[in-house]
Amino acid sequence: MTTNTQKIRVLVAKPGLDGHDRGAKVVARALRDAGLEVIYTGIRQTPDMIAESALQEDVDVIGLSILSGAHMAL
C-alpha cells in the first residue's frame, strides 16, 4: 500500500489595486490549519506575477481574492 504524504500546495493572491487582504489571510490560515501548504503572495499582484509565482512554487491550486472589481482593469 502506498501513501502520499505530500501536502497540496495552494497559492493565494490578491490581483488588482484592492489593498484589503484580511479575507485572503483568513482563507490562507484556514487552508494551512486544514493541512495544506499555503503560499501567500500579498496584495497588488498582476496576472503575470501570479502566474510566475504559481510556476515557481509548483502549486496545485491558485486562489484569488477579489473584493472591489479592480481586477477587471487588468
DRENDO-1510 file (C-alpha; in Angstrom, 1 decimal, always signed):
<recs>
REC; n; res; u; v; w
REC; 1; MET; +0.0; +0.0; +0.0 .
REC; 2; THR; +1.4; +3.4; -1.0 .
REC; 3; THR; +0.5; +6.6; +0.9 .
REC; 4; ASN; +1.0; +10.0; -0.5 .
REC; 5; THR; +2.1; +12.4; +2.3 .
REC; 6; GLN; +2.8; +15.3; +0.1 .
REC; 7; LYS; +0.7; +18.3; +1.0 .
REC; 8; ILE; -1.5; +20.1; -1.5 .
REC; 9; ARG; +0.2; +23.4; -2.4 .
REC; 10; VAL; -2.1; +26.5; -2.7 .
REC; 11; LEU; -1.1; +29.9; -3.9 .
REC; 12; VAL; -3.3; +32.7; -2.5 .
REC; 13; ALA; -3.1; +36.0; -4.3 .
REC; 14; LYS; -4.7; +39.5; -4.5 .
REC; 15; PRO; -4.9; +40.8; -8.1 .
REC; 16; GLY; -5.5; +44.4; -8.9 .
REC; 17; LEU; -5.3; +47.5; -6.8 .
REC; 18; ASP; -7.5; +46.4; -4.0 .
REC; 19; GLY; -5.5; +46.6; -0.8 .
REC; 20; HIS; -7.9; +44.8; +1.5 .
REC; 21; ASP; -6.3; +41.5; +2.3 .
REC; 22; ARG; -7.9; +40.4; +5.6 .
REC; 23; GLY; -10.2; +37.9; +3.8 .
REC; 24; ALA; -7.4; +36.4; +1.8 .
REC; 25; LYS; -5.3; +36.0; +5.0 .
REC; 26; VAL; -8.2; +34.3; +6.8 .
REC; 27; VAL; -8.7; +31.8; +3.9 .
REC; 28; ALA; -4.9; +31.2; +3.8 .
REC; 29; ARG; -4.8; +30.5; +7.5 .
REC; 30; ALA; -7.8; +28.2; +7.3 .
REC; 31; LEU; -6.3; +26.2; +4.5 .
REC; 32; ARG; -3.0; +26.0; +6.4 .
REC; 33; ASP; -4.8; +24.8; +9.5 .
REC; 34; ALA; -6.6; +22.2; +7.4 .
REC; 35; GLY; -3.2; +20.8; +6.5 .
REC; 36; LEU; -2.5; +22.4; +3.1 .
REC; 37; GLU; +0.7; +24.2; +2.3 .
REC; 38; VAL; -0.1; +27.8; +1.5 .
REC; 39; ILE; +1.9; +30.4; -0.3 .
REC; 40; TYR; +0.5; +33.9; +0.1 .
REC; 41; THR; +1.9; +36.4; -2.4 .
REC; 42; GLY; +0.3; +39.6; -1.0 .
REC; 43; ILE; -1.6; +42.5; -2.5 .
REC; 44; ARG; -1.5; +44.3; -5.8 .
REC; 45; GLN; -0.4; +41.3; -7.9 .
REC; 46; THR; -0.6; +41.3; -11.7 .
REC; 47; PRO; -1.8; +38.2; -13.6 .
REC; 48; ASP; +1.8; +37.7; -14.8 .
REC; 49; MET; +3.2; +37.9; -11.3 .
REC; 50; ILE; +0.6; +35.4; -10.0 .
REC; 51; ALA; +1.3; +33.0; -12.9 .
REC; 52; GLU; +5.1; +33.3; -12.4 .
REC; 53; SER; +4.7; +32.6; -8.7 .
REC; 54; ALA; +2.5; +29.6; -9.3 .
REC; 55; LEU; +5.1; +28.2; -11.7 .
REC; 56; GLN; +8.0; +28.8; -9.4 .
REC; 57; GLU; +6.2; +27.4; -6.4 .
REC; 58; ASP; +4.8; +24.4; -8.3 .
REC; 59; VAL; +1.4; +24.8; -6.8 .
REC; 60; ASP; -1.6; +22.6; -7.3 .
REC; 61; VAL; -4.3; +25.3; -6.8 .
REC; 62; ILE; -4.4; +29.1; -7.3 .
REC; 63; GLY; -6.9; +31.1; -5.1 .
REC; 64; LEU; -7.7; +34.7; -6.0 .
REC; 65; SER; -9.2; +37.1; -3.5 .
REC; 66; ILE; -11.1; +39.9; -5.3 .
REC; 67; LEU; -13.3; +42.4; -3.5 .
REC; 68; SER; -13.8; +45.6; -5.4 .
REC; 69; GLY; -13.7; +44.6; -9.1 .
REC; 70; ALA; -10.3; +46.2; -9.5 .
REC; 71; HIS; -9.2; +43.0; -11.3 .
REC; 72; MET; -11.4; +44.0; -14.2 .
REC; 73; ALA; -8.9; +46.6; -15.4 .
REC; 74; LEU; -6.1; +44.1; -15.6 .
</recs>
